[in-house]
Amino acid sequence: MKVWKGEASYARWLLHPPLYCLSRLYGLGLRIREYLFKKGVAKIDEVSIPVVSVGNITVGGTGKTPVVEKLALALKGMGFNPGIVTRGYKRIRKGTFCVDRDRDTAEDVGDEALMLAKRTKVPVIVGARRSQAIVEGMRKCDIDLALLDDGFQVKNTKKHVDIVVVSGGGRGGTYDLFPLGPCREPVARVRDADAVLVNKGYLDPGMARLVDGIPTFKVQYKPAYLYNVKHNVMTHFNFLKKRKILAFSGLGDNESFFELLRSLGAHIVREIPFPDHHRYTPKDIEGLASCKDVKVLITTEKDAVKITGMDVPDGLFYLSIEATIEKEQELLALIRRKLEASEVTLPALGSGERARKHWAN
């Protein structure tokens, strides 16, 4: 949003009074919620397995989903049977359930939930109340660790590790509460994080002061491969060099995706941003395919799961992205220490032989 970034000063001046009032009401709601939890009026559920949360402090894309994927695979490599727990944003199916990656659709369970299930091959459990989803994962999938996707604002479930992903790049702009600014909570809440992951470069001075003293790790996102949606063929992302393309995506931060494509040498003839979690229709695909001056269309993997089964053009690819965490082993060691210091007993920390060896060292 240009208003949040300070790029539309006139619009911000014009919209400031109503946005300020709405922001104050939103902040009041947050304070009431916090009071109810502190007084015990609102219940905090506890489960018998470790709960690790990955979230953010602002609305829009901060790249937390690739981080969830990365941590899920790392924890699985340590011998856990982790389950990713998510609300399944914009899903149609009601209730609490485990995602069937071979039969479910993005429309049914949510685009991020389906993508995570397909990419990680670990159980993904969808539910509005996270504690109920965790119990469902324990019962149906025998998970022994819950990884909450977008869990920083979750207060009704006991968490043992809170990881927050924040955007760097010296973003500037405002840290006001939504809708005057992009913050889902007062920005000082980032101080409650056990670890901070910074993407897109460096932090601006204000955020850097807030996270001073909190273990901080850099995250980078790199291309993995291109995948042809119609013909199910994988190819190297170097295919994009000097090639004219149409790029489209429905992310919280579409511009970052377009910038990545340009960094790979692609010549973007047209870039078409859709709203985050956009639900594509055959008419959307028909409109995208009608662009006469390009034959190659590139989107994200998150968007691609929503057009499976549609009649797509031959030249439609998605770019698969993976996260890399600087000093990843230090982050995993931090998670280990936090879990060991919690009330979760050691025998619950992973059920496999690799886990027993890891936690014995």
C-alpha positions in Angstrom: 0.0 0.0 0.0 1.5 3.3 -1.1 -0.2 5.2 1.8 1.5 2.9 4.3 4.9 3.3 2.7 4.6 7.1 2.6 4.5 7.2 -1.2 1.1 8.9 -1.4 1.3 11.9 1.0 -1.7 13.6 -0.4 -3.9 10.5 -0.1 -2.6 9.8 3.4 -3.5 13.4 4.4 -7.0 13.0 3.0 -7.6 9.6 4.4 -5.9 10.1 7.7 -8.9 11.1 9.9 -11.2 8.1 9.0 -8.3 5.6 9.0 -7.0 7.0 12.3 -10.5 6.5 13.9 -10.7 2.9 12.6 -7.2 2.2 13.8 -8.0 3.4 17.3 -11.1 1.2 17.4 -9.0 -1.7 16.2 -6.4 -1.0 18.9 -9.1 -0.9 21.5 -10.3 -4.3 20.4 -6.8 -5.7 20.8 -6.5 -4.2 24.3 -9.8 -5.8 25.4 -8.7 -9.1 23.9 -5.4 -8.9 25.8 -7.2 -8.1 29.0 -9.5 -11.0 28.7 -6.7 -13.4 28.3 -4.7 -12.0 31.2 -7.7 -12.2 33.5 -8.4 -15.8 32.5 -11.8 -14.9 31.0 -10.6 -16.1 27.6 -9.2 -19.6 27.8 -5.7 -20.6 26.6 -5.7 -24.3 25.5 -2.7 -26.5 26.1 -1.7 -29.6 24.2 0.7 -32.4 25.1 3.2 -31.9 22.2 5.6 -29.0 21.4 4.1 -26.0 19.5 6.3 -23.8 17.4 4.8 -20.7 15.8 5.8 -18.8 12.7 4.1 -15.5 12.1 4.5 -11.8 11.3 3.5 -8.5 12.8 2.1 -6.9 9.6 -0.5 -7.7 7.0 0.6 -8.7 3.5 3.4 -10.9 2.4 6.6 -11.3 4.5 7.5 -14.7 3.1 6.6 -16.7 6.1 5.1 -19.7 4.2 8.4 -20.7 2.7 9.9 -20.4 6.2 7.2 -22.8 7.5 8.1 -25.2 4.7 11.8 -25.0 5.5 11.3 -25.5 9.2 8.9 -28.4 8.7 11.4 -30.3 6.6 14.3 -29.5 9.0 12.2 -30.7 12.0 11.3 -33.8 10.1 15.0 -34.4 9.4 15.6 -34.3 13.1 13.2 -37.2 13.6 10.0 -35.5 14.4 6.7 -36.2 12.7 5.7 -32.5 12.5 2.3 -31.3 11.5 1.7 -27.9 9.9 -1.4 -26.3 11.5 -3.1 -23.5 9.6 -6.6 -21.9 9.4 -6.9 -22.5 5.7 -7.6 -18.9 4.6 -10.5 -18.6 2.2 -11.3 -22.3 2.2 -14.8 -23.5 1.5 -14.8 -26.7 3.6 -15.8 -26.1 7.2 -14.6 -27.8 10.3 -11.2 -29.3 11.3 -9.5 -31.8 9.1 -6.2 -33.1 7.6 -5.4 -32.1 4.1 -5.4 -34.9 1.4 -2.8 -33.6 -1.0 -3.9 -35.9 -3.7 -7.6 -35.3 -3.6 -8.3 -31.9 -2.0 -8.4 -28.7 -4.0 -7.1 -25.2 -3.1 -10.7 -24.0 -3.2 -11.7 -26.6 -0.6 -8.8 -26.3 1.9 -7.0 -23.0 1.0 -4.2 -22.4 -1.4 -1.3 -22.2 1.1 -2.5 -25.3 3.0 -2.6 -27.4 -0.2 0.7 -26.0 -1.5 2.4 -26.8 1.9 1.0 -30.4 1.8 2.2 -31.0 -1.7 5.7 -29.5 -1.2 6.6 -30.9 2.3 4.7 -34.2 2.3 4.1 -33.7 6.0 0.6 -33.6 7.6 -1.2 -30.3 7.2 -4.1 -29.8 9.5 -6.7 -27.1 8.9 -8.9 -25.6 11.6 -10.1 -22.3 13.0 -9.1 -23.2 16.6 -5.5 -24.3 16.5 -5.6 -26.5 19.6 -8.4 -28.5 18.1 -6.5 -28.8 14.8 -3.4 -30.0 16.8 -5.4 -32.7 18.6 -6.9 -33.8 15.2 -3.3 -34.1 13.8 -2.2 -36.1 16.8 -5.2 -38.4 16.5 -5.3 -38.8 12.7 -1.6 -38.3 11.7 0.3 -39.1 14.9 2.1 -35.8 14.8 4.5 -35.1 17.7 5.2 -31.4 17.0 2.8 -28.7 15.8 4.1 -25.9 13.5 1.7 -23.1 13.5 1.5 -21.2 10.2 0.7 -17.5 10.9 0.6 -18.1 14.6 2.0 -15.0 16.2 -1.5 -13.5 16.8 -2.8 -16.8 18.1 -3.4 -16.4 21.9 -5.9 -19.2 22.6 -3.3 -21.9 22.2 -0.1 -22.4 24.4 3.0 -21.9 22.3 6.5 -22.9 23.2 8.5 -21.0 20.5 7.4 -17.9 18.7 9.2 -17.0 15.5 8.4 -13.7 13.7 9.3 -12.9 10.1 9.8 -9.2 9.3 10.5 -7.4 6.1 13.9 -5.7 5.8 15.2 -3.6 3.0 14.9 -0.4 5.1 11.2 -0.4 4.3 10.5 2.9 6.0 6.9 4.1 6.0 4.6 3.6 9.0 4.2 1.1 11.7 0.7 2.3 12.6 -2.1 -0.2 13.4 -4.3 -1.4 10.6 -6.0 0.2 8.7 -3.9 3.4 9.2 -0.8 1.3 8.8 0.1 -2.3 8.1 0.5 -3.6 11.7 -1.8 -6.3 13.0 -0.7 -5.5 16.5 1.3 -2.7 18.1 4.8 -3.1 16.6 6.4 -3.3 20.0 4.8 -6.8 20.3 7.7 -8.0 18.2 9.7 -8.0 21.4 7.8 -11.1 22.5 9.3 -13.1 19.8 11.9 -15.8 20.6 13.6 -15.3 17.3 13.3 -12.9 14.4 13.8 -13.8 10.8 14.6 -10.9 8.5 14.0 -11.1 4.7 14.8 -8.6 1.9 17.9 -7.2 3.3 18.4 -5.0 6.4 16.0 -3.6 9.0 15.2 0.0 9.3 16.6 1.8 12.4 13.2 1.7 14.3 12.7 -2.0 13.9 16.4 -2.7 14.5 16.1 -1.0 17.9 13.0 -3.1 18.8 14.6 -6.4 18.0 17.9 -5.6 19.6 18.8 -8.5 21.9 16.5 -11.0 20.2 18.2 -13.7 18.2 18.0 -12.6 14.6 18.5 -14.6 11.4 18.5 -13.6 7.8 16.2 -15.3 5.2 16.7 -15.3 1.5 14.5 -16.7 -1.2 16.0 -18.4 -4.2 14.5 -19.9 -7.3 14.4 -23.7 -7.4 13.0 -24.6 -10.8 10.3 -23.8 -13.3 7.4 -26.2 -13.8 5.1 -26.4 -16.8 1.5 -26.6 -15.5 0.0 -28.2 -18.5 2.6 -30.8 -19.5 4.0 -31.5 -16.0 7.6 -30.9 -17.0 10.3 -29.3 -14.9 13.0 -27.1 -16.3 15.8 -24.8 -15.1 14.9 -21.2 -14.2 17.6 -20.0 -16.6 14.9 -20.6 -19.2 13.7 -17.1 -18.3 16.8 -15.3 -19.4 16.0 -12.6 -22.0 12.7 -14.2 -22.6 9.5 -12.1 -23.1 7.0 -13.2 -20.4 3.7 -12.3 -18.9 3.9 -12.5 -15.1 1.0 -12.7 -12.8 0.4 -13.5 -9.1 -2.0 -13.1 -6.2 0.3 -12.5 -3.3 0.5 -10.2 -0.3 3.6 -8.7 -2.1 3.3 -9.2 -5.8 6.1 -6.8 -6.6 8.7 -9.0 -4.9 7.8 -11.8 -7.2 8.1 -9.6 -10.3 11.4 -8.3 -9.0 12.7 -11.8 -8.6 11.7 -12.6 -12.2 13.6 -9.5 -13.5 16.6 -10.5 -11.4 16.6 -13.9 -13.3 16.9 -12.0 -16.6 13.2 -12.2 -17.7 11.8 -9.5 -19.8 8.4 -8.8 -18.4 6.2 -7.5 -21.1 3.1 -7.5 -18.9 2.8 -7.9 -15.1 -0.6 -8.5 -13.7 -1.1 -8.3 -9.9 -4.1 -10.0 -8.3 -5.3 -9.6 -4.7 -3.7 -12.0 -2.2 -5.4 -15.4 -2.2 -7.2 -14.5 -5.4 -9.5 -17.3 -6.6 -8.9 -17.8 -10.3 -11.7 -18.6 -12.8 -11.5 -20.0 -16.3 -12.2 -16.4 -17.5 -9.1 -15.2 -15.7 -7.0 -17.8 -17.5 -8.6 -17.0 -20.8 -7.8 -13.3 -20.4 -4.2 -14.0 -19.4 -3.7 -16.4 -22.4 -5.1 -13.8 -24.8 -2.0 -11.6 -24.6 -0.7 -11.7 -28.2 2.8 -10.5 -27.7 4.0 -13.2 -25.3 3.9 -17.0 -25.3 5.3 -17.7 -21.9 3.3 -17.0 -18.7 4.9 -17.2 -15.3 3.2 -17.4 -11.9 3.9 -18.7 -8.4 3.4 -22.2 -7.0 0.8 -20.8 -4.6 -1.2 -19.5 -7.6 -0.7 -22.6 -9.6 -2.5 -24.9 -7.1 -5.6 -22.9 -7.7 -5.7 -23.4 -11.5 -5.1 -27.2 -11.5 -7.6 -28.8 -13.7 -8.4 -25.7 -15.8 -7.6 -25.4 -19.5 -4.3 -23.6 -19.4 -2.0 -22.5 -22.3 1.0 -24.6 -23.2 3.4 -21.9 -22.1 2.2 -21.5 -18.5 4.9 -22.2 -15.9 5.2 -21.6 -12.1 8.4 -20.7 -10.5 9.1 -22.7 -7.4 10.8 -20.8 -4.6 12.7 -22.0 -1.5 13.9 -20.3 1.6 17.4 -20.4 3.0 18.0 -19.4 6.6 21.4 -18.0 7.5 22.8 -19.9 10.4 19.9 -22.4 10.2 21.6 -24.8 12.7 21.8 -22.0 15.3 18.0 -21.4 14.9 17.3 -25.1 15.3 19.5 -25.2 18.4 17.5 -22.2 19.8 14.3 -24.1 19.2 15.8 -27.1 20.9 16.7 -25.0 24.0 13.3 -23.4 24.2 11.5 -26.7 24.0 13.9 -28.3 26.6 13.1 -25.3 29.0 9.4 -25.7 28.5 7.0 -28.0 30.4 7.0 -30.4 27.4 8.7 -33.6 28.5 11.7 -34.9 26.7 10.1 -38.2 25.5 7.6 -36.1 23.5 10.3 -34.5 21.5 10.3 -36.6 18.4 9.4 -40.3 18.1 12.0 -41.5 15.6 15.5 -42.9 16.2 17.1 -39.8 14.7 15.3 -37.6 17.2 16.5 -39.7 20.1 20.0 -39.5 18.9 19.7 -35.8 18.2 18.3 -34.9 21.6 20.7 -37.1 23.4 23.7 -35.1 22.0 
